[in-house]
């Protein structure tokens, strides 16, 4: 997909990966629809990138309902980037039920709902592309990230199933699975005692993948309709093992429509 002139919806746009992606999409000539919970930083970023701001708490089902319709009142969405996420780093038994529910809503249920909202609209217009930001924690869940990993595993499985059900339709799907990247979320992870011990005195940056290279890979995936981005490359065999049964399912349905 040619990015210039397309309208790109980025969730979690004010921080970390979301902000870096928004700036890069803008540099590529895209028109931006930006979603995040913090209204003031979101409005500032929208002004910087000549985009539009749509403040919303993505852990609140009522605010997610009809969100794409409200955004598309200002123009169609060609690319949806489901980036928003929370980790709630900490021991599993210390997690409060409300925090666990907010995590699963933000990381899994909201991306599903936004896909459900935007795909019919994309199909009416002839196509579109969806990027779901997952994590290697969805493949091998490390300590302190049990719920986060479960939510990202769910997002990966949903993306795989969605890809099968949309077979033959003009919707591109990219699942991004990444290791440690320089974000506020990862700052909290790297400060968690088990990870401090695991680094054995090495600096935090020694275990982080460069943000610029991640953004380059996502842009390339949208442009070339790549189904999967795994970074750093050393983690590809690990993620690839999980993809084997999914590939077998696609193979089983290669000559059969998955839709009734």
SEDORO-504891 format. One line per field, with one value per residue: residue number from 1; residue in one letter; x, y, z of N, C-alpha, C, O in turn. Coordinates in steps of 0.1 Angstrom, whole numbers. Example, Ala and Ser with C-alpha at 12.3 -4.5 7.8 and 13.67 -1.06 7.14 Angstrom:
n: c(1, 2) $
res: c(A, S) $
n.xx: c(132, 128) $
n.yy: c(-57, -22) $
n.zz: c(78, 71) $
ca.xx: c(123, 137) $
ca.yy: c(-45, -11) $
ca.zz: c(78, 71) $
c.xx: c(132, 129) $
c.yy: c(-33, 0) $
c.zz: c(78, 79) $
o.xx: c(142, 134) $
o.yy: c(-33, 11) $
o.zz: c(85, 80) $
! end
This chain:
n: c(1, 2, 3, 4, 5, 6, 7, 8, 9, 10, 11, 12, 13, 14, 15, 16, 17, 18, 19, 20, 21, 22, 23, 24, 25, 26, 27, 28, 29, 30, 31, 32, 33, 34, 35, 36, 37, 38, 39, 40, 41, 42, 43, 44, 45, 46, 47, 48, 49, 50, 51, 52, 53, 54, 55, 56, 57, 58, 59, 60, 61, 62, 63, 64, 65, 66, 67, 68, 69, 70, 71, 72, 73, 74, 75, 76, 77, 78, 79, 80, 81, 82, 83, 84, 85, 86, 87, 88, 89, 90, 91, 92, 93, 94, 95, 96, 97, 98, 99, 100, 101, 102, 103, 104, 105, 106, 107, 108, 109, 110, 111, 112, 113, 114, 115, 116, 117, 118, 119, 120, 121, 122, 123, 124, 125, 126, 127, 128, 129, 130, 131, 132, 133, 134, 135, 136, 137, 138, 139, 140, 141, 142, 143, 144, 145, 146, 147, 148, 149, 150, 151, 152, 153, 154, 155, 156, 157, 158, 159, 160, 161, 162, 163, 164, 165, 166, 167, 168, 169, 170, 171, 172, 173, 174, 175, 176, 177, 178, 179, 180, 181, 182, 183, 184, 185, 186, 187, 188, 189, 190, 191, 192, 193, 194, 195, 196, 197, 198, 199, 200, 201, 202, 203, 204, 205, 206, 207, 208, 209, 210, 211, 212, 213, 214, 215, 216, 217, 218, 219, 220, 221, 222, 223, 224, 225, 226, 227, 228, 229, 230, 231, 232, 233, 234, 235, 236, 237, 238, 239, 240, 241, 242, 243, 244, 245, 246, 247, 248, 249, 250, 251, 252, 253, 254, 255, 256, 257, 258, 259, 260) $
res: c(X, X, X, X, X, X, X, X, X, X, X, X, X, X, X, X, X, X, X, X, X, X, X, X, X, X, X, X, X, X, X, X, X, X, X, X, X, X, X, X, X, X, X, X, X, X, X, X, X, X, X, X, X, X, X, X, X, X, X, X, X, X, X, X, X, X, X, X, X, X, X, X, X, X, X, X, X, X, X, X, X, X, X, X, X, X, X, X, X, X, X, X, X, X, X, X, X, X, X, X, X, X, X, X, X, X, X, X, X, X, X, X, X, X, X, X, X, X, X, X, X, X, X, X, X, X, X, X, X, X, X, X, X, X, X, X, X, X, X, X, X, X, X, X, X, X, X, X, X, X, X, X, X, X, X, X, X, X, X, X, X, X, X, X, X, X, X, X, X, X, X, X, X, X, X, X, X, X, X, X, X, X, X, X, X, X, X, X, X, X, X, X, X, X, X, X, X, X, X, X, X, X, X, X, X, X, X, X, X, X, X, X, X, X, X, X, X, X, X, X, X, X, X, X, X, X, X, X, X, X, X, X, X, X, X, X, X, X, X, X, X, X, X, X, X, X, X, X, X, X, X, X, X, X, X, X, X, X, X, X) $
n.xx: c(8, 6, 17, 16, -8, -27, -50, -42, -49, -38, -35, -28, -11, 5, 28, 60, 62, 39, 39, 63, 57, 35, 48, 65, 48, 35, 57, 60, 39, 13, -21, -32, -50, -53, -53, -55, -54, -47, -56, -44, -16, -21, -35, -15, 4, -11, -13, 14, 18, -1, -24, -55, -70, -83, -94, -96, -103, -91, -96, -121, -151, -174, -164, -150, -169, -183, -162, -146, -165, -169, -144, -142, -161, -147, -132, -122, -106, -77, -56, -53, -36, -32, -19, -19, -13, -9, 11, 12, 33, 44, 42, 21, 0, -4, -19, -46, -81, -96, -75, -64, -86, -87, -63, -67, -88, -77, -54, -63, -92, -101, -85, -97, -124, -120, -110, -133, -150, -138, -132, -155, -160, -136, -138, -160, -149, -130, -106, -79, -55, -43, -25, -13, 1, 19, 38, 68, 65, 40, 45, 65, 60, 73, 84, 64, 49, 26, -2, -1, 14, -4, -25, -13, -7, -32, -39, -22, -32, -58, -52, -41, -63, -81, -68, -71, -99, -104, -94, -86, -99, -95, -79, -51, -30, -9, 11, 30, 57, 76, 107, 123, 120, 129, 109, 85, 70, 87, 107, 97, 95, 123, 132, 121, 129, 136, 145, 165, 183, 187, 200, 225, 243, 246, 240, 208, 202, 216, 199, 179, 159, 165, 144, 141, 147, 126, 104, 109, 106, 79, 67, 76, 64, 36, 37, 45, 28, 33, 30, 40, 61, 90, 110, 139, 158, 169, 149, 131, 130, 118, 93, 84, 80, 55, 39, 37, 15, -6, 0, -4, -31, -40, -31, -47, -71, -67, -79, -105, -132, -132, -154, -189) $
n.yy: c(-12, 22, 48, 76, 101, 85, 78, 73, 57, 58, 43, 49, 71, 91, 84, 66, 38, 44, 72, 75, 60, 75, 100, 91, 80, 104, 118, 103, 112, 106, 111, 118, 102, 104, 87, 86, 86, 108, 140, 166, 163, 148, 166, 184, 169, 163, 188, 193, 174, 179, 165, 149, 149, 125, 121, 94, 69, 38, 16, 18, 6, 19, 42, 32, 21, 27, 43, 43, 52, 78, 89, 85, 103, 125, 116, 88, 58, 44, 28, 10, 12, -7, 0, 9, 0, -15, -26, -33, -42, -65, -88, -116, -122, -99, -83, -62, -70, -50, -37, -58, -63, -38, -39, -62, -52, -29, -40, -62, -66, -41, -37, -58, -49, -25, -35, -49, -28, -13, -29, -37, -11, -6, -26, -19, 3, -8, -19, -21, -17, -33, -30, -49, -44, -66, -87, -103, -113, -124, -149, -162, -159, -138, -134, -113, -103, -117, -113, -94, -108, -128, -114, -104, -128, -136, -115, -121, -146, -140, -123, -141, -159, -140, -134, -158, -160, -137, -144, -139, -115, -79, -69, -61, -76, -72, -86, -75, -85, -79, -75, -61, -26, 9, 25, 41, 21, -1, 9, 6, -22, -30, -20, -37, -60, -88, -85, -67, -83, -102, -89, -85, -64, -52, -24, -9, -2, -21, -43, -35, -30, -9, 20, 34, 15, -4, 12, 16, -10, -15, 4, -5, -30, -23, -10, -31, -51, -71, -100, -104, -92, -96, -87, -83, -100, -123, -135, -146, -174, -184, -172, -182, -209, -210, -202, -224, -243, -226, -220, -245, -247, -227, -239, -262, -250, -241, -244, -241, -221, -201, -188, -189) $
n.zz: c(0, -9, 12, 13, 14, 25, 51, 84, 114, 146, 176, 211, 208, 219, 233, 234, 212, 197, 193, 179, 156, 146, 140, 120, 100, 93, 82, 60, 44, 52, 64, 96, 122, 155, 186, 221, 257, 271, 268, 264, 257, 234, 217, 213, 199, 176, 165, 159, 139, 120, 122, 134, 166, 188, 217, 239, 263, 261, 277, 284, 276, 268, 256, 235, 219, 188, 181, 157, 138, 147, 142, 115, 106, 99, 78, 58, 72, 63, 72, 101, 132, 158, 185, 212, 246, 279, 306, 334, 351, 375, 403, 399, 417, 430, 415, 409, 404, 389, 376, 360, 344, 330, 316, 299, 284, 271, 257, 243, 239, 230, 206, 191, 189, 175, 151, 143, 139, 119, 96, 80, 69, 55, 36, 21, 8, -7, 4, 28, 56, 85, 114, 141, 172, 188, 210, 220, 245, 243, 233, 248, 280, 303, 338, 359, 339, 333, 328, 308, 289, 283, 272, 249, 236, 230, 212, 191, 183, 176, 154, 137, 132, 122, 98, 84, 81, 66, 42, 8, 7, 4, 26, 44, 68, 95, 120, 146, 165, 192, 210, 239, 238, 237, 257, 279, 291, 289, 305, 330, 331, 329, 353, 371, 396, 389, 363, 365, 378, 358, 338, 349, 356, 331, 309, 304, 277, 263, 260, 244, 215, 187, 183, 159, 139, 144, 137, 110, 101, 105, 88, 64, 63, 61, 36, 19, 25, 44, 64, 90, 115, 133, 158, 179, 152, 162, 177, 159, 153, 176, 177, 153, 158, 171, 150, 133, 137, 130, 104, 93, 96, 78, 55, 54, 47, 22, -3, 3, 12, 41, 50, 56) $
ca.xx: c(0, 12, 13, 13, -22, -36, -54, -37, -54, -28, -39, -17, -2, 13, 40, 67, 61, 28, 44, 73, 50, 28, 57, 70, 37, 34, 68, 57, 28, 0, -29, -32, -61, -45, -61, -48, -62, -43, -61, -35, -5, -26, -38, -2, 10, -19, -9, 27, 18, -12, -34, -67, -69, -96, -91, -104, -98, -94, -100, -135, -159, -183, -157, -145, -180, -185, -150, -142, -175, -167, -132, -145, -169, -137, -125, -121, -94, -71, -47, -55, -25, -36, -6, -21, -11, -4, 18, 10, 44, 44, 39, 7, -10, -5, -26, -60, -90, -99, -63, -63, -96, -83, -52, -72, -96, -68, -45, -69, -106, -102, -81, -107, -135, -117, -110, -147, -156, -132, -131, -166, -159, -126, -142, -169, -141, -121, -95, -72, -45, -43, -12, -15, 13, 20, 50, 74, 59, 29, 51, 72, 56, 83, 78, 59, 41, 17, -14, 4, 17, -17, -33, -6, -9, -46, -39, -16, -41, -69, -48, -40, -77, -87, -62, -77, -113, -105, -86, -91, -104, -84, -75, -38, -29, 5, 13, 43, 61, 89, 113, 125, 122, 130, 96, 82, 65, 99, 115, 91, 99, 137, 134, 116, 140, 141, 152, 178, 192, 190, 210, 238, 251, 247, 231, 194, 202, 222, 189, 167, 160, 164, 131, 141, 146, 113, 95, 112, 101, 64, 63, 79, 53, 24, 39, 47, 17, 40, 21, 46, 74, 95, 123, 150, 158, 172, 137, 122, 128, 109, 79, 81, 74, 40, 32, 36, 1, -14, 3, -10, -46, -42, -29, -59, -82, -61, -89, -119, -135, -134, -166, -201) $
ca.yy: c(0, 35, 54, 90, 104, 76, 82, 63, 58, 52, 43, 51, 79, 101, 79, 54, 34, 50, 85, 73, 56, 87, 109, 85, 80, 118, 121, 95, 118, 101, 120, 111, 103, 100, 83, 84, 90, 122, 150, 177, 158, 143, 177, 190, 160, 165, 201, 191, 165, 183, 155, 152, 142, 119, 116, 83, 59, 26, 6, 20, 0, 29, 52, 25, 18, 37, 52, 45, 60, 92, 93, 85, 115, 134, 110, 73, 53, 34, 20, 10, 7, -10, 1, 12, -11, -13, -39, -36, -50, -69, -102, -119, -122, -85, -76, -60, -74, -39, -35, -69, -61, -27, -44, -70, -44, -21, -48, -73, -64, -29, -39, -66, -41, -15, -42, -52, -15, -7, -38, -35, 1, -8, -35, -11, 12, -16, -24, -13, -25, -33, -34, -52, -44, -76, -87, -116, -117, -132, -162, -167, -149, -137, -131, -100, -99, -128, -109, -87, -118, -135, -105, -103, -141, -135, -107, -128, -157, -133, -118, -153, -163, -130, -135, -169, -157, -127, -149, -135, -101, -69, -64, -65, -77, -73, -88, -71, -91, -72, -76, -48, -13, 21, 31, 42, 8, -9, 14, -1, -36, -31, -17, -48, -67, -100, -81, -61, -94, -109, -81, -87, -52, -46, -12, -12, -1, -33, -53, -29, -29, 5, 24, 37, 3, -9, 20, 13, -23, -14, 11, -14, -40, -17, -7, -43, -60, -82, -104, -107, -85, -101, -80, -85, -111, -135, -141, -151, -189, -186, -168, -191, -222, -208, -200, -236, -248, -216, -222, -258, -244, -220, -249, -270, -243, -234, -246, -241, -208, -202, -181, -196) $
ca.zz: c(0, -9, 24, 11, 11, 32, 65, 93, 127, 155, 190, 220, 199, 226, 239, 229, 198, 190, 189, 169, 144, 141, 133, 107, 90, 89, 73, 47, 37, 56, 72, 109, 132, 167, 197, 233, 268, 276, 257, 261, 248, 221, 209, 209, 188, 164, 159, 153, 127, 112, 122, 142, 179, 193, 230, 244, 272, 254, 286, 287, 265, 263, 248, 223, 211, 178, 179, 143, 132, 150, 135, 100, 102, 94, 67, 60, 77, 54, 80, 116, 139, 172, 193, 226, 255, 292, 310, 348, 355, 389, 407, 394, 428, 435, 405, 413, 394, 380, 367, 351, 334, 322, 307, 288, 275, 263, 249, 235, 235, 222, 192, 184, 186, 164, 138, 139, 134, 107, 85, 70, 62, 45, 25, 12, 0, -16, 11, 39, 62, 99, 121, 155, 179, 198, 218, 223, 257, 239, 229, 260, 290, 314, 351, 361, 327, 330, 322, 296, 279, 279, 263, 236, 230, 225, 200, 180, 179, 169, 141, 128, 129, 113, 85, 77, 78, 56, 30, -5, 8, 3, 39, 48, 83, 100, 134, 150, 178, 195, 224, 246, 230, 246, 260, 293, 295, 291, 316, 342, 330, 332, 367, 379, 402, 382, 350, 369, 381, 346, 330, 355, 355, 317, 308, 298, 263, 257, 257, 237, 200, 183, 179, 145, 131, 145, 129, 96, 97, 104, 76, 53, 63, 55, 22, 12, 29, 51, 74, 103, 118, 145, 161, 170, 144, 170, 182, 149, 154, 188, 172, 142, 163, 174, 137, 126, 136, 123, 89, 89, 94, 65, 44, 53, 41, 10, -14, 9, 18, 56, 53, 52) $
c.xx: c(9, 8, 9, -1, -32, -39, -51, -42, -44, -33, -26, -6, 7, 26, 47, 66, 51, 32, 54, 67, 42, 37, 62, 60, 34, 45, 67, 45, 14, -7, -33, -45, -54, -54, -52, -57, -59, -46, -51, -23, -9, -29, -25, 5, 2, -15, 5, 27, 7, -22, -46, -66, -83, -93, -101, -96, -101, -96, -114, -143, -168, -176, -152, -157, -183, -174, -146, -152, -173, -154, -135, -155, -160, -129, -123, -107, -89, -62, -50, -42, -29, -23, -8, -20, -6, 1, 15, 21, 43, 40, 24, -3, -12, -14, -41, -69, -94, -87, -61, -74, -93, -72, -58, -81, -87, -60, -51, -83, -108, -97, -91, -119, -132, -116, -124, -154, -151, -132, -142, -165, -147, -130, -151, -161, -130, -108, -89, -61, -46, -30, -16, -2, 13, 33, 55, 69, 46, 33, 57, 69, 67, 77, 75, 50, 32, 5, -11, 7, 5, -25, -26, -6, -23, -47, -33, -25, -53, -64, -46, -54, -83, -81, -68, -91, -114, -98, -94, -98, -93, -81, -61, -37, -14, 5, 28, 46, 75, 94, 114, 128, 122, 117, 95, 78, 77, 107, 110, 95, 114, 140, 129, 127, 145, 149, 165, 188, 196, 200, 224, 248, 252, 237, 218, 195, 208, 211, 177, 170, 158, 150, 130, 140, 132, 103, 97, 106, 86, 60, 65, 68, 40, 26, 39, 37, 24, 31, 27, 59, 78, 109, 126, 150, 161, 160, 128, 120, 118, 95, 75, 75, 59, 33, 30, 21, -9, -12, -4, -25, -48, -40, -41, -70, -77, -71, -103, -121, -138, -147, -178, -207) $
c.yy: c(12, 43, 69, 92, 96, 82, 71, 66, 50, 54, 43, 60, 88, 97, 68, 51, 41, 64, 84, 69, 68, 96, 104, 84, 94, 122, 114, 101, 114, 112, 112, 113, 97, 98, 81, 89, 104, 132, 160, 173, 154, 155, 184, 182, 162, 178, 200, 184, 168, 172, 159, 143, 137, 113, 105, 74, 45, 14, 7, 16, 10, 39, 45, 23, 30, 46, 54, 53, 75, 97, 94, 96, 126, 129, 96, 69, 42, 24, 21, 4, 5, -11, 3, -1, -7, -27, -43, -45, -53, -83, -104, -118, -109, -77, -75, -64, -62, -36, -45, -67, -49, -31, -52, -62, -35, -29, -57, -69, -52, -31, -48, -57, -31, -23, -45, -39, -11, -16, -37, -22, 0, -16, -27, -1, 5, -21, -15, -22, -23, -38, -37, -53, -55, -75, -101, -121, -126, -146, -169, -157, -149, -133, -116, -95, -110, -123, -102, -98, -125, -127, -104, -117, -141, -127, -114, -139, -151, -129, -130, -158, -153, -131, -147, -166, -146, -131, -145, -121, -91, -62, -69, -66, -79, -75, -84, -77, -86, -76, -62, -37, -2, 28, 33, 29, -1, -4, 7, -16, -38, -28, -28, -57, -79, -96, -74, -72, -101, -102, -82, -75, -45, -34, -16, -12, -13, -44, -48, -28, -14, 9, 27, 25, -4, -2, 17, 0, -23, -7, 2, -25, -35, -15, -20, -54, -73, -86, -104, -99, -90, -95, -82, -98, -124, -142, -147, -166, -192, -183, -178, -204, -221, -207, -213, -241, -239, -218, -235, -256, -237, -230, -258, -264, -236, -234, -245, -227, -209, -195, -189, -191) $
c.zz: c(0, 3, 22, 7, 18, 46, 74, 108, 137, 169, 199, 214, 207, 232, 231, 214, 190, 185, 178, 155, 138, 134, 120, 96, 85, 79, 60, 39, 41, 64, 85, 117, 145, 179, 209, 244, 272, 265, 254, 253, 235, 212, 204, 198, 175, 157, 152, 140, 118, 111, 131, 155, 183, 206, 234, 253, 267, 264, 290, 275, 259, 253, 235, 214, 201, 175, 165, 135, 135, 143, 120, 96, 96, 82, 69, 65, 68, 61, 94, 122, 154, 180, 208, 235, 269, 297, 325, 353, 371, 391, 404, 405, 434, 426, 409, 401, 384, 371, 357, 340, 324, 312, 296, 278, 266, 253, 240, 230, 226, 208, 184, 180, 175, 151, 134, 133, 121, 94, 75, 62, 51, 33, 15, 3, -9, -9, 21, 45, 77, 105, 136, 162, 190, 205, 219, 236, 255, 235, 241, 271, 301, 327, 352, 350, 323, 323, 308, 285, 274, 270, 249, 229, 223, 212, 189, 175, 171, 155, 132, 123, 119, 99, 77, 73, 67, 43, 17, -5, 8, 16, 43, 63, 86, 115, 137, 164, 181, 209, 230, 237, 240, 247, 275, 299, 298, 302, 329, 343, 334, 346, 376, 384, 394, 369, 353, 371, 368, 338, 336, 353, 341, 317, 301, 283, 256, 254, 249, 222, 197, 178, 164, 136, 132, 137, 114, 92, 96, 92, 64, 52, 58, 40, 14, 16, 35, 62, 88, 104, 132, 147, 176, 163, 151, 175, 172, 150, 166, 183, 161, 146, 166, 161, 130, 126, 129, 108, 85, 87, 81, 53, 43, 46, 28, -2, -9, 15, 33, 60, 49, 39) $
o.xx: c(18, -4, 0, -6, -44, -31, -56, -40, -41, -36, -16, 6, 16, 34, 41, 68, 52, 29, 53, 71, 42, 33, 64, 62, 32, 42, 72, 42, 5, -1, -36, -50, -51, -63, -42, -67, -69, -39, -49, -21, -2, -25, -24, 10, 8, -15, 7, 34, 4, -28, -48, -62, -93, -90, -113, -84, -112, -99, -120, -143, -170, -183, -150, -155, -184, -175, -144, -148, -174, -154, -130, -157, -164, -120, -122, -97, -96, -61, -51, -38, -31, -17, 0, -25, 0, -3, 14, 17, 42, 36, 15, -14, -21, -17, -47, -66, -94, -89, -58, -71, -95, -72, -54, -82, -90, -59, -46, -86, -115, -104, -93, -124, -141, -120, -127, -162, -159, -133, -140, -168, -149, -127, -151, -165, -123, -100, -93, -59, -49, -25, -21, 6, 6, 39, 48, 69, 42, 24, 54, 76, 68, 65, 82, 44, 29, 1, -18, 2, 4, -30, -33, -7, -24, -53, -38, -26, -57, -72, -50, -55, -90, -88, -70, -95, -124, -95, -106, -102, -82, -80, -60, -43, -7, 0, 37, 39, 84, 86, 106, 137, 116, 114, 102, 81, 78, 114, 118, 98, 117, 151, 132, 135, 157, 158, 174, 199, 208, 208, 234, 260, 257, 227, 218, 189, 206, 214, 168, 181, 149, 145, 121, 133, 128, 95, 87, 100, 80, 51, 57, 64, 33, 17, 34, 37, 20, 26, 19, 68, 70, 118, 118, 143, 156, 161, 118, 109, 110, 86, 63, 67, 52, 21, 22, 16, -18, -22, -9, -31, -58, -47, -45, -79, -84, -71, -113, -112, -146, -151, -178, -218) $
o.yy: c(14, 44, 74, 86, 99, 89, 60, 77, 38, 65, 39, 57, 94, 105, 61, 60, 44, 68, 92, 74, 70, 101, 111, 87, 96, 128, 119, 96, 117, 121, 100, 125, 85, 107, 74, 96, 111, 133, 163, 179, 155, 154, 189, 188, 162, 178, 205, 187, 161, 170, 171, 131, 144, 101, 106, 71, 41, 3, -1, 22, 11, 44, 52, 23, 41, 56, 65, 61, 83, 109, 104, 99, 135, 135, 91, 76, 32, 12, 33, -7, 15, -22, -2, -11, 4, -37, -54, -55, -44, -90, -96, -114, -107, -66, -85, -62, -65, -32, -42, -69, -50, -26, -50, -65, -35, -25, -61, -70, -52, -27, -45, -58, -29, -17, -44, -40, -6, -11, -36, -22, 6, -13, -29, 2, 11, -27, -4, -33, -12, -48, -28, -62, -53, -65, -111, -134, -133, -155, -181, -147, -159, -129, -108, -84, -112, -129, -103, -96, -128, -132, -104, -117, -146, -130, -112, -141, -156, -130, -129, -162, -157, -130, -146, -169, -146, -123, -147, -116, -94, -49, -81, -57, -88, -66, -90, -74, -89, -79, -54, -38, -2, 37, 27, 26, -8, -12, 3, -21, -47, -32, -27, -61, -81, -103, -74, -71, -105, -108, -80, -77, -34, -34, -26, -20, -15, -53, -55, -26, -8, 2, 24, 26, -10, -8, 16, -1, -29, -11, 2, -29, -42, -19, -20, -65, -84, -78, -105, -99, -89, -96, -81, -107, -135, -154, -153, -171, -201, -191, -181, -210, -230, -210, -213, -244, -243, -217, -235, -262, -240, -229, -262, -270, -227, -225, -248, -221, -218, -195, -196, -196) $
o.zz: c(8, 5, 29, -2, 18, 51, 73, 113, 135, 174, 196, 215, 201, 237, 223, 206, 179, 174, 169, 145, 126, 123, 110, 85, 73, 69, 50, 29, 34, 69, 84, 118, 145, 182, 208, 242, 276, 255, 242, 242, 225, 200, 193, 188, 164, 145, 141, 131, 108, 100, 134, 154, 181, 207, 232, 251, 267, 259, 298, 264, 247, 244, 225, 201, 205, 169, 160, 127, 126, 139, 114, 84, 89, 77, 80, 63, 65, 57, 100, 119, 161, 182, 216, 231, 270, 293, 328, 360, 378, 382, 407, 402, 442, 429, 413, 390, 372, 359, 345, 328, 312, 300, 284, 266, 254, 241, 229, 218, 216, 198, 172, 169, 166, 141, 122, 125, 112, 83, 63, 50, 40, 22, 3, -8, -16, -16, 23, 40, 82, 101, 143, 158, 200, 207, 218, 238, 264, 232, 243, 272, 308, 327, 346, 350, 311, 313, 299, 274, 262, 260, 239, 216, 212, 203, 177, 162, 161, 146, 120, 112, 110, 89, 65, 61, 60, 34, 15, -15, 13, 16, 45, 70, 80, 122, 131, 174, 174, 218, 227, 228, 251, 239, 282, 310, 308, 309, 337, 353, 342, 351, 388, 375, 392, 365, 346, 367, 367, 331, 329, 350, 340, 324, 293, 277, 244, 246, 247, 218, 203, 169, 158, 126, 122, 130, 107, 81, 87, 85, 55, 41, 50, 32, 3, 11, 32, 70, 98, 95, 141, 139, 184, 167, 147, 179, 176, 148, 164, 185, 160, 139, 163, 160, 120, 115, 123, 100, 74, 78, 74, 43, 32, 39, 23, -10, -17, 22, 37, 72, 39, 35) $
! end
